[in-house]
Amino acid sequence: MNVRKVTTLAIFLVCARLVGAQTVSLSELSVESRGSIADGDSRAVFSTAALLSLWFIPTDWVRIRGRTVMFVADTEAFLWRLDGDTDPGFILFDGAELVFPSVRGSDVTLTLFTGYLDNPASGTLLRESLKVRVDEPEFYGMPAGMAFAPDTEIRGTGFAVTVIPGSRPLAVAGYAYWNERSGNDGAFTVDARIVADGRTASLNAFSGAYVKPGTSDVAFRAGATALFRSEGGHELYAGAGFKGVKANLGDLERNLYLLFEPRLHLGMTDLVLSFFSSPVFPAVSDDENLAEAEESYLGLNLLVAYGRLRENGVRGGVSLLGCINPEEPSTVSPFSFSVSPFVSFLVSDYELALTAVLKPLHFDDPSSAGELRFLLKAVY
């Protein structure tokens, strides 16, 4: 075993845990390892991705955040092979932001950023500005359901302005940024976002437009999510949106996503039904804003879980995902049916989760029949 590599990884995790000084704090930390049997291979290959984000607050009028990502294609080879005949992986700078809260004592926050900033379809603005927590759909975070999570990120070089008007539970934000490419690949984007919170509902909506200078390529995106709460503790999450739609709206149907998710909390048991219509969003593209979405699916995800992670330190259950392509309903796809048992443990300020993905319709092909994921992330 390569002791130096393991020691470096251990130091990385320990330092991340000890950054709780007055001016430096941990913003985000996750380490995820996913393994499956590749075609023509007799062993499971685990790829590992890590994300580390830190806040540096030198004074009360400015905050600085940096973000880095690491990826290793073959974790076992990276840690154990001693002959050096392996891909070492890579560490990349993934973004930084300079935040000026309460500019001149006003309700305005100014942010200058480069790289990844945020996902406007998420509940981050509600959490950061209104201190309201909205849990994202769990099946979006499952290995079998990640392909249906809208990739509506804000990434580039630009600025953001956030306004919280008075004491009202409302926040408005605007973003303008360049995607850092040149020539015909360069694109300028503007986005607007609004969030609100009430006694029984929390709302988040966004819209944007992007254009490639010197070309006729103009596209639009928009979306909205809402979380409704009942007095009995049950919830209803709903979301809709479209991405990468050209000005003539000819590709609207292929880029439209819808979600309707009742969440029943019955004592220690959670029962969540996710009804959705969504394209499979490309994981990587040269320009995610203008990339054409792949085939669209109709699906249902049933998640049953027992336990409360924060109260009991453990939570486990199973997630069942079934999908069809309406244009080819009889075709078996990677998303047709999967079973994902999972269990999570709370260790200090970290969540340790183990998830297995089984695809019974693909048992004749070991490379597609299953997957195993280990996840470690900081929780707050």
C-alpha positions in Angstrom: 0.0 0.0 0.0 1.3 3.5 -0.8 1.6 5.0 2.6 2.3 8.5 1.3 -1.0 8.6 -0.6 -3.0 7.4 2.3 -1.3 9.8 4.7 -1.9 12.7 2.3 -5.6 11.8 2.1 -5.8 11.6 5.9 -4.2 15.0 6.4 -6.6 16.5 3.9 -9.6 15.2 5.9 -8.2 16.1 9.3 -7.3 19.7 8.1 -10.8 20.0 6.7 -12.2 19.1 10.1 -10.0 21.5 12.0 -10.6 24.6 10.0 -13.1 26.0 12.5 -10.9 29.0 13.4 -12.6 32.4 13.8 -11.9 33.5 10.2 -11.8 30.2 8.4 -14.7 27.7 8.2 -15.7 24.7 6.2 -18.4 25.5 3.6 -18.7 22.1 2.0 -16.9 18.8 2.0 -17.9 15.6 0.3 -16.0 12.5 -0.8 -17.8 10.0 -3.0 -16.6 6.7 -4.3 -18.7 4.7 -6.8 -17.8 1.3 -8.1 -19.0 -1.2 -10.7 -17.6 -4.0 -12.9 -16.3 -2.6 -16.2 -16.7 -4.5 -19.5 -14.1 -7.2 -19.9 -12.8 -6.7 -16.3 -12.9 -9.2 -13.5 -12.8 -6.7 -10.7 -14.9 -3.7 -9.6 -13.4 -0.4 -10.4 -14.1 2.5 -7.9 -13.8 6.1 -9.0 -13.6 8.7 -6.3 -14.6 12.4 -6.5 -14.0 14.9 -3.7 -15.1 18.5 -3.2 -13.8 20.9 -0.6 -15.0 24.5 -0.1 -13.8 26.9 2.5 -14.9 30.3 3.8 -12.3 32.9 4.8 -13.8 35.9 6.7 -11.0 38.4 7.4 -13.5 41.2 8.4 -17.2 41.7 8.8 -17.6 43.5 5.4 -16.1 40.9 3.1 -16.1 37.1 2.8 -14.0 34.9 0.5 -14.8 31.4 -0.6 -12.7 29.0 -2.5 -13.7 25.6 -4.0 -11.6 22.7 -5.3 -12.5 19.3 -6.7 -10.5 16.1 -6.9 -11.1 13.0 -9.1 -9.4 9.6 -9.3 -10.6 7.2 -12.0 -9.3 4.0 -10.2 -9.1 4.4 -6.5 -7.7 0.9 -5.8 -4.9 1.4 -8.3 -4.2 4.9 -6.9 -3.8 3.7 -3.4 -2.2 0.3 -3.8 -0.1 0.0 -6.9 3.6 0.8 -6.2 5.0 0.7 -9.7 3.6 4.1 -10.7 1.7 2.6 -13.6 -1.6 4.3 -12.9 -3.5 7.4 -13.6 -2.8 9.7 -10.6 -6.1 11.6 -11.0 -6.3 15.4 -10.7 -7.1 18.3 -8.5 -8.7 21.4 -10.0 -9.6 24.9 -8.8 -13.4 25.0 -9.3 -14.3 28.4 -8.2 -13.9 31.4 -5.9 -16.1 34.3 -4.8 -15.7 37.6 -3.1 -18.8 38.6 -1.1 -19.6 42.0 0.2 -22.6 41.7 2.5 -24.7 44.7 3.4 -23.1 47.1 1.0 -22.9 50.5 2.8 -25.2 49.2 5.4 -28.0 48.4 2.9 -30.0 45.3 2.1 -27.8 44.6 -0.9 -25.1 41.9 -1.1 -22.6 42.1 -4.0 -20.7 38.9 -5.1 -17.8 38.7 -7.6 -17.1 35.2 -8.7 -15.2 33.0 -11.1 -15.9 29.3 -11.7 -18.9 27.5 -10.1 -21.2 29.7 -8.0 -24.6 28.1 -7.4 -27.5 26.1 -8.7 -30.5 28.4 -9.0 -32.9 25.5 -9.1 -31.9 24.5 -5.5 -32.8 26.0 -2.2 -29.5 27.7 -1.5 -30.8 31.2 -1.6 -33.6 30.4 0.8 -31.1 28.9 3.2 -28.4 31.6 2.9 -30.7 34.7 2.8 -33.9 33.6 4.7 -32.4 30.8 6.9 -35.1 28.4 5.6 -34.1 24.8 4.8 -35.7 23.1 1.8 -34.7 19.5 1.4 -34.0 18.6 -2.3 -35.6 15.4 -3.7 -33.6 12.4 -2.4 -33.9 10.4 -5.6 -31.9 13.2 -7.4 -29.0 12.3 -5.1 -29.3 8.5 -5.6 -26.8 7.0 -8.2 -29.8 5.7 -10.2 -31.6 9.0 -10.2 -28.8 11.6 -10.7 -29.3 11.7 -14.4 -32.7 13.4 -13.9 -31.3 16.2 -11.7 -31.5 19.5 -13.7 -28.0 20.8 -14.4 -28.9 24.4 -14.1 -25.7 25.6 -12.5 -24.2 29.1 -12.6 -20.6 28.9 -13.8 -18.4 31.5 -15.4 -16.8 34.9 -14.4 -19.2 37.7 -13.4 -21.1 39.2 -10.5 -24.3 38.7 -8.5 -26.5 41.1 -6.6 -28.8 39.9 -3.9 -31.4 42.1 -2.2 -33.5 41.3 0.9 -36.1 44.1 1.1 -36.6 45.0 4.7 -37.8 42.3 7.1 -40.1 40.6 4.6 -39.4 36.9 4.0 -38.3 37.6 0.4 -35.0 37.7 -1.5 -34.2 38.7 -5.1 -31.0 38.0 -6.9 -29.5 38.9 -10.3 -26.5 37.3 -12.1 -24.5 38.3 -15.1 -21.5 36.3 -16.2 -19.2 35.2 -19.1 -18.5 31.5 -19.6 -14.7 32.0 -20.0 -14.6 30.6 -23.5 -13.6 32.5 -26.7 -14.7 32.7 -30.3 -18.0 31.0 -31.2 -17.8 29.1 -27.9 -18.0 32.2 -25.8 -21.4 33.0 -24.2 -22.8 35.7 -22.0 -25.6 34.8 -19.5 -28.0 36.8 -17.4 -30.2 35.2 -14.7 -32.8 36.4 -12.3 -34.0 34.7 -9.2 -36.6 35.2 -6.5 -37.4 33.3 -3.3 -40.1 33.7 -0.7 -41.1 31.9 2.5 -44.5 31.7 4.2 -46.1 29.8 7.1 -47.1 26.9 4.8 -44.9 27.2 1.7 -41.4 28.1 0.4 -41.0 29.2 -3.2 -38.0 29.5 -5.5 -38.1 30.7 -9.1 -35.5 31.7 -11.7 -35.1 32.5 -15.4 -32.3 33.4 -17.7 -31.1 34.0 -21.2 -27.7 33.3 -22.8 -26.3 34.4 -26.1 -23.2 33.7 -28.1 -21.8 37.1 -29.5 -21.4 37.2 -33.2 -23.9 34.3 -33.7 -27.6 33.8 -33.8 -27.5 31.3 -30.9 -29.9 32.6 -28.2 -31.4 30.3 -25.6 -33.6 30.6 -22.5 -34.1 28.7 -19.3 -36.5 29.0 -16.4 -37.7 27.0 -13.5 -39.7 27.1 -10.2 -39.8 24.9 -7.1 -42.2 24.9 -4.1 -42.3 23.1 -0.8 -45.7 23.0 0.9 -46.0 22.0 4.5 -49.0 20.6 6.4 -49.8 21.0 10.1 -49.3 17.2 10.4 -45.7 17.5 9.3 -46.2 16.1 5.8 -44.8 17.9 2.7 -45.4 18.3 -1.0 -42.5 19.3 -3.2 -43.2 20.4 -6.8 -40.9 21.6 -9.5 -40.9 22.5 -13.2 -38.6 24.1 -15.7 -36.9 24.0 -19.0 -33.3 24.5 -20.0 -31.4 25.3 -23.2 -34.5 26.2 -25.2 -33.8 28.1 -28.4 -35.7 31.3 -29.3 -38.1 29.5 -31.7 -39.2 27.1 -28.8 -38.9 24.1 -31.2 -37.0 22.1 -28.6 -39.1 23.0 -25.6 -40.6 19.5 -25.1 -37.2 17.8 -25.1 -35.9 20.2 -22.4 -38.9 20.3 -20.1 -38.8 18.7 -16.7 -41.6 18.3 -14.2 -41.7 16.8 -10.6 -44.5 16.1 -8.2 -43.4 14.7 -4.8 -45.6 14.0 -1.8 -43.5 13.4 1.4 -45.2 11.5 4.2 -43.5 11.5 7.6 -45.1 8.8 9.7 -43.3 8.8 13.1 -39.8 7.4 12.4 -40.8 6.4 8.8 -40.6 8.5 5.7 -42.6 7.6 2.6 -41.7 9.6 -0.5 -43.3 9.2 -4.0 -41.6 11.1 -6.8 -43.6 11.4 -10.1 -41.6 13.0 -12.8 -41.2 13.7 -16.5 -37.7 14.6 -17.5 -35.0 14.3 -20.1 -31.7 12.7 -19.1 -29.4 15.6 -18.7 -25.9 15.2 -20.1 -23.3 14.8 -17.4 -20.6 16.7 -19.3 -20.9 19.0 -22.3 -18.8 21.8 -23.9 -21.6 24.2 -23.2 -24.2 23.0 -20.8 -26.5 25.9 -21.5 -27.0 25.1 -25.1 -26.4 21.3 -25.0 -29.4 19.4 -26.4 -31.0 17.1 -23.8 -31.2 13.4 -24.5 -34.3 11.3 -24.4 -37.2 12.2 -22.1 -38.7 9.7 -19.6 -41.8 9.3 -17.5 -41.0 7.8 -14.1 -41.8 7.0 -10.6 -39.5 6.8 -7.6 -40.7 5.2 -4.4 -38.4 5.8 -1.3 -39.1 4.3 2.1 -36.7 5.1 4.9 -36.7 4.6 8.7 -34.8 6.6 11.3 -33.8 10.2 11.8 -30.1 10.9 11.1 -29.7 13.8 13.4 -31.8 12.4 16.3 -30.8 8.7 16.1 -27.5 8.8 14.2 -28.7 6.3 11.6 -31.2 6.1 8.8 -31.8 3.4 6.2 -34.2 2.3 3.6 -34.7 1.5 -0.1 -35.4 3.5 -3.2 -37.2 2.0 -6.2 -37.0 3.7 -9.6 -39.0 2.9 -12.7 -39.0 4.7 -16.0 -40.3 4.4 -19.6 -39.5 6.3 -22.7 -43.0 7.3 -24.0 -41.7 7.1 -27.6 -40.3 3.6 -27.1 -42.2 2.2 -24.1 -41.1 -1.4 -24.7 -37.3 -0.6 -24.8 -35.2 -1.6 -21.8 -33.0 1.4 -20.8 -30.5 1.9 -18.0 -33.3 3.7 -16.1 -36.1 1.2 -16.7 -36.0 -0.4 -13.2 -33.6 -0.3 -10.3 -33.5 -1.1 -6.6 -31.3 1.0 -4.3 -31.0 -0.1 -0.6 -29.1 2.5 1.5 -28.0 3.3 5.0 -26.5 6.4 6.5 -24.7 7.0 9.8 -23.9 10.3 11.5 -20.3 10.4 12.8 -19.6 13.7 14.6 -20.3 16.4 11.9 -20.2 13.9 9.0 -22.7 11.7 7.2 -21.3 8.3 6.1 -23.7 6.7 3.5 -23.6 3.4 1.7 -25.9 2.8 -1.3 -26.1 -0.2 -3.6 -27.9 0.0 -7.0 -29.3 -3.2 -8.5 -30.8 -3.4 -12.0 -32.6 -6.7 -12.3 -33.3 -6.2 -16.0 -29.6 -6.0 -16.7 -28.4 -9.1 -14.7 -27.2 -10.7 -18.0 -24.6 -7.9 -18.3 -22.4 -7.5 -15.1 -21.1 -4.1 -16.2 -24.6 -2.7 -16.1 -26.3 -4.8 -13.4 -25.2 -2.9 -10.3 -23.2 -0.2 -8.6 -21.9 0.5 -5.1 -21.4 4.0 -3.6 -19.7 5.2 -0.5 -20.3 8.8 0.5 -18.8 11.0 3.2 -20.0 14.6 3.6 -20.1 17.3 6.1 -23.5 18.1 7.5 -24.7 21.3 9.4 
